[in-house]
Amino acid sequence: LLISNGIVFLLQVVSQFFFNAKILEGIFALNPNMVNHFYVFQLISYGFLHGDFFHILFNMLNLWFFGCEIEELWGKKNFFILYFLSVFLGGFLTWVVHNLGSSQGVVLGASGGVFGVMVTFALLWPNREALFMGIFPVKMKYIILILMVMSIFYGGAHIAHMAHIGGIIGGIAFFFAKARYKFNFNFSISRYLQKQKMKRKR
């Protein structure tokens, strides 16, 4: 995810430099009006585009900081599902709110997926301390509450509030669904058959 986001951002910079136009953003950023005209892939693709260097830097740092332990605990497949579910719900909620009459403009960035990962991290390890704003040691359960309030009330038109909130919903939904139904997407047919064989032997 880090590498793919970095490559896409590099393509954004190069295309804008040579063509003096935001070509990738025009096609792959989330534009709710274009989604209404069957550009449904934008509900995912917007998560790989970023506005500037610091936008992608902070998103990827947070994805790395909080995502590594979740991936180690749950496995790669489960982590991908968590991440892309959060990205999708961030885009989907943005699209829904736009069509309900609150214009959302064009949205891009991995923040929806990152917020989903962060809230999942807080649910798994609520008392783990992290440096809020890189300075203040605060427990994760409080950091998430702060971020949720900021996502709703802080910022301006350039902040994708609905994408953040949708990402948070995705993280919470996946965490509790996994805890409730004990599902595991790291499924292996060979491993399953081996377990069945051992069961018959026992």
N, C-alpha and C positions, 0 to 999 in steps of 0.2 A: 504493500500500500504506500509506503514512504517513497519507494523508487518510482512507482507509477505516477504518483502525484507530482514528484519532482520532474519527471519526463514531460508530463503534460504542461506544467508551468513553463518549462524551457521552450516547448513548442509555442506556447502563447507569446512569450517574449520575442522569439525569432520571427513568427508570422507578423506580429505587430511592427517589428523593426523593418522587415522587407516590404510589407504591403501597406504599412501605415493604416491598418484597420484591424479591429478585433474580430478576426474571422472565426476562431474557435468559439469565442463567447457568443457570437451571433447564432451559432448552430446548437451548441451543447449546454450553455447556461440555461437555468430554469426561467423560462418566460411563460407564465400561466396562459397567456393568450395563444401561444404556439402549441402548448399542450392540448388546448381545446381543438386544435387542428391536427391532432394525431402525432405530435412530437412527444410521445409518451416517454421515450428514452431519457428525456431531460430530467425526469423525476429521480434518476440515478446519476446521469452524466454531470449534472451541476456540481456534484461533490468532488470532482477531480479538477475543477477550475478555481483559480484564486485571483484576487484583485491586484495584489502586489507582493513583494518579497516578504514583508513582515506578516502578512496575512497567512501565507503558506508556512512560514517559519513557526509561528505560535501554534497553528493547528497541528503540524507534524510533530512538534516537541511534545504536545499534550497527548497525541496519539501514541507516541513512543513511550512516554513516561507511564501512562496508565494502561496501555494496551498489552504490553509485554507480559505482565503477570496474569492477566485474564487469559491470554492465548496459551500460556504455559499451563494454567489450571484446567481450562476447558478444551484445549486443542484448537487447531487452525480452522477447521470447518465451522465449529460453533462460533468462533470469534468472527469469522467472515459473515456469518448469518446475522449476528448481533450488529455488526458494523453497517452492513448494507440495509438491514431492516430499519435502523435508525436514520440512515441517509434517505431511504425511500419515504418514511413517515414524515421526515422534515420537509421533503419536497411535496408530498401529498397534502399535508396540512396547509402549506403555503398556497397551493393551488386551490384548495377548498375555500380558504378564507378570501382569496382573491375573487373567486366566483360568487361569494356571498356579498360582495360589494366593497370590501376593503382592499384597495389596490396595493399590491405587493411589489410591483416593479420586477426587475430582473435580479435573480438570486444566484449566487455562486459561492463555492467554498465547502470545505469538508466539515464545517462546524456541527452540522446535524449529527453526523456519524461520531464525531469526537465527543459531543455532549452525551450521546448514548453510551459510549465507552466509559466516560467519567462517572456517570450516575451508576452504572453497573459496578464499577470499582468501589464506589462509596457504599453500595449495598453489600458487597462482599467483605469489605474491610472498613467498616464505618468509623472505627477509632484510629485508623492509620493517619498519621499527621503528614501534611504536605505544606509547602511554603506558598501561601496565598499571595499572589502578585510577586512571587519570588522573594518575599521578605518575611511575612508573618506566619509562624507555625500554627496551623489550624487543622482540626480533625476533619476528615473527608466529609462526614455527614453534615457538617456546618458549611463547608465550602460549597457543596451541592445546593444547599438551601439558598446561599448567597447568590450563586450563579442563576438559579431559577428565578429569583426576584429580579436580578439584573436583566435576565432575558425578557421579562415581561415589561418592566418599567424603565430600564435604562437604555440610553443610546438615542438613535434617531432613525431617519428613513433609511440610512445606509446599513443598519443592523438588521439581519434576517431573523427577527424574533420568532416567527412561526417555524422556521427551520430548526432553531434551537429547541423550541418547545416540543416539536415533533420528534426530534432526536432523543430528548429526555423520555418521552412517552415510549419510544421504541426500546430504550435501554431497560426501563422499568418493566415493560410487558415481557420482554425476553427473559429477564431474570426470574420473574415470578412464574412464568410458564415453565421454565426449565426446572425450577424448584418444585412446582406442583406436579408436573407430569413425568419428571425424572428422565426426559428424553435426552438423547445424546446423538448428535449427527456425525460423530466420528465412527460411522458404521463400516465394518469390513466384512464382506461375504466370507472370505477365507477364515477369518477369526470366528465368525458365527458357526460355520460348518465344523470347525475344530472343536468348539465348545459343545456342539450337539454330539459329536463323536465321543468326546470324553464323558458326556452325560450317559450315553448308551453303555459305555464301558463300566461306569460306576454302578 
